[in-house]
């Protein structure tokens, strides 16, 4: 993902997140709707619709987690007070 410039307006950032969330919603809904259409065409109600939603929901959740866990390069973990070790603690010599 390309790191966006820091001088973007709040409206631009809101529009970007709105489009991302809308795409996650579509990823969740479209497989179920395709299954619903196939159920009507094949007469297998409701199995393909349920299968579509069973595939779409985890796919959308995975994509949402992946989008929200992305960090711009060079920023560390984003947590205040982190020294860049990503949760690792320094080993101490027990003889001291």
WOMODA-V705687 format. One record per backbone hydrogen bond with DSSP energy under -0.5 kcal/mol. NH is the residue of the N-H (numbers start at 1). CO is the residue of the C=O. If there is no record, write none. Layout:
nh	co
NH	CO
NH	CO
This chain:
nh	co
8	5
13	9
14	10
15	11
16	12
17	13
18	14
19	15
20	16
21	17
22	18
23	19
24	20
25	21
26	22
27	23
28	24
29	25
30	26
33	29
34	30
35	31
36	32
37	33
38	34
39	35
40	36
41	37
42	38
43	39
44	39
47	44
49	35
50	46
51	47
52	48
53	49
54	50
55	51
56	52
57	53
58	54
59	55
60	56
61	57
62	58
63	59
64	60
65	61
66	62
67	63
68	64
69	65
70	66
70	67
75	72
78	75
82	79
88	85
94	92
96	93
